[in-house]
């Protein structure tokens, strides 16, 4: 016997007995706050849009307006979702409004073009697919992207049927994926907890993870694969308890979901297979180790099918993904040698990095958010053990959530550790959100308890703010004037104009050498073929850092078959905020104490074999065809 959340006043013998009758009775007594909260969410979006508009002019006060808009958008709806008085219908509506509202925050930041780094990579792939009509075309910006064409295929299908551009079709596809993610999470949590209040609250708390607002809202393959994988897990839970025709129908959903995940994103397909395996192993162990365990159904052969599909696709279609995923590990090993080297030099390099320093209030909010989660997770795990120990799925979620502190610890390491920690948040918060919701639902169980509602609202505001602060720095949250090596803040009209000119006057697919930002622009808007160390095994960075063009630099031009060099003179004004001008390993830390030398960027003006084709003042395009003669 277990007692479901006390506000429902329902005691059930099985954790999987629905509470629909109880909710139906309570719906009669509840008012629906959806219209009012929809207006509140819209008001929050308006404040964020105003902050975006003034941030583009360089106004310094826009961060405060952004935070005000975010809290207005999120906190009132989150409090209502957590309230014992909200109905199931109201909760579902508010979740959909919140999910799409947070997605619009990302869209409002750049409403007419893609500016995030990964978006430009996939935009090139989608355009190539739309123009050629063939899968697996080479994408010089992201070589593995065409091997996982799920996002591009869906986007180009929408574009072809609707007449929309790839940009607008991409917004439709990612918005649909965002809605699918929210509803699939709610359905999954409902199956596990048998409480729509816990399910809705867990879904809201998932939205506070560092990747939800921007990273998993961008036009990139994880943004589509993660919702599909979540739907697949929900279908697996339903199938484990279904019989007859229902089991067959859910099996079909699972197979389609697995296939769609596998062809959309490599990491998500691996994690899906690993999670399903953990569920199966956990179920088998629970039968042996937990006295009185009822032997809850598990996925059976689904984990094997998921792993087989992911490995088969990677082996026969996407084999280049292995070195692609291994490259960060090699980079981390190289950096580790530097980190273990001279401490004084390392400190000087870090101090000169030019990266933004977070305000004290933001640092405190980030620490408070993480600390509160650390405190609540063990409490949630204890509640799960007491009341859900026969639910293997809930136990697996609890176990995974307890690894969250370890993932945060990785953020204090360099390169691969920090990268793993960052990427893990979107997946781990599926479990973290569940445990946190269990605790909050037990804490606030009385209707019209304004004191606890205030506490929950304040805590939710802290967790949301902390997630945003951890996920994106001040320069990424809002648009603004050009910054050196700052990804989205480095995308400006001058760079776009240069790339568009190159496409029109030079023609597509010319082999070019340039910096990280202009590589994106030239490869997408310009449809050029950037030469890179990863794709061509040619380090173009050495070409730009050199003070003059000698035999070695001419060898780079020859080996890369480089026809044009694109120079952005603004690189000499500051260190890159992302840490590199061109590619990882471009120069070791002992050299990275100041910006690139301006003389090194202007040396092509004295090169007799080079001719200036384009000059916008900051960006210059040189033809270097004769340097290989």
C-alpha positions, 0 to 999 in steps of 0.5 A: 500500500502506498499513499499518493500525494495527500492533496488527492486523498486517494489511497491505492493498492497499486501505484498504477491505478489512475486518479482520473475520478479524483481529478474529475471531481476536483476540476468542478471546484477549480477555476481555470487561470489559463487565459490570465496566465497566457496574458502574463506569459505574453507580457514576459515575452514583450519585456524580453523582446524590448530587451533584445531590441535595445541590446542591439544598440548596445544599451547596458541596462537590458540584462535587468529587463531580460531577467524581469521578462523571464521571471514574469514569463515563467514563475506565475505559470510555474506556481499555478502548475504546482498548485493543488488547485490546478486541473489536469487540463489547465496544467497541460495547457500551461505546459504547452504555453510555457514550452512554446513561450520559452522557445519564442525567447530564443526566436526573438533573440534573432527573428530573421536569421540563424546566429547560433554556431550549430544552427549555421552548420545545419542550415548549410546541410538543409540548403544542400539537401533542398537544392540537390534532392540527395542525402549524404552530400558533403557538408564542410562545416559539419562532416557528420551532419549529413550522416544523421539527416533527420532534422534536415530531412524534416525541415526540407520536407516542410519547406518543399510542401509549404514554400517556406524558406529553410529558416522559417521551416526550421522554426516550425520543425523545432517549435513542433519538437519543443511541444512534443518534448513538453507533452511527452515528458508530461505523459512519461512523468504521469505514467511513473508518478500517477499524479498529474501534479507531480508530472506537470511540476517535473516538466516545469522543472525540466525546463530550468535545465541549462540547455532548454532555453537556447541550446535545445531550442536552436536549429540542431539535431539534438533539438529534434532527437531528444523529444523523439527519444523521450516519446520513445521512452514513454511508449516503452513504458506504456508497452511494458504494461499493455496487452494485445493490440495495444502492445502491438501499437506501442511497439510500432511507435517504439520502432519508429521512434528508435529509427527516427532517433538513430538517423537524427543524432548520434549521442541521443541514440546512444544515451537512449539505448543506455537508458533503456539498458539501465532500466532493464538491468535495474528491473532484474536487480530489483527482483533479486535485491529488494524484498517483496518486489513485485517484478514490474515489467521492463523493456525486454528486448527493446534496449538490444534493438536500440543499441543494435540500430545505433551501432548498425547505422554508425558502422555502415552509414556514419563511420566518420562519427567515431573520429569526430566524437574522439577528437574532443578527447584528443584535444583534452589530452593536449590541453592537459599537458599544458595545464600540468605545465607552468602555472604562472604562464597558465594563470596569465593566459587565463587572466588575458582570455577576455572572457566576461566576468559574471556579476556577483548576483548572477554568480550567487544565483547560480550557486544557490540553484545548484546548492538547492538541487544538491540538498533536495535530490537526496530527499527526493531519492528517500521519498522514491525509495519509501513510496516507489520502491516497486517502480523500477523506472522510478528507482532508475530515475532516482539513481540517475538524478543522484549523479547530477553532483558528479556532472557539476563537478566536471564543470570545474575541469577543462575541455572534455570534462566541462563539455560532458557536464554541459551536454549531460544536463539536457538528459540528466534533468529528465531524472532531476526534474522528477525527484525535485517535483516529488519533494515540492509536491510533498512540501506544498499539499494544502490549497491556498497556502500562500506562504508555501506558494511564495517559497516555491515561486522564489525557489523556482525563480532561482533554479530557472535563473541558475540554469540560464546562467550556467547554460549561457553567458551574458553575451549569448542571452541577448544580441548586441554589437560585434564581439571577437570570437563570440559565436552568435555575437560575432555574426553581423551584417558586415560578415553576412554581406561579405559572404553573400558577395562571395557567393554571387561574384566568386561562385560557390564551393571555392576553397577558402581559408578564414577564421572560425566566424567567417568560416560559418558565414562563408560556408552557409551564406557564401556556399564556399568550401572552408579548409579546416584542420579536421576536414582537410588536415591542414592548419590554416591558423598558422597561415594567419599567425605568421608575420610574413608569407614564407615557404611554410605558409605557401605550403599551407596554401598548396596543400589546402588547394586554397583559392581565397583567403578571407581576413577579418582585421577586427580579430586583432582588437581582442582575444576570442571569447570562445578561446580560439580564432580558428581551430582548437590547438591553434597556439598553446597557452603560453602564446595566447597572452594577447590578440593576434598581431595586426601586422600578421593580418595585413601581410597579404597586402604586400604579397605579390601573388595575392589580389584584393577582391573585396574590402568592406573596411574590416573584412578583406577577401584575397585571391591567392590562386597563383601562390601554388605556381 
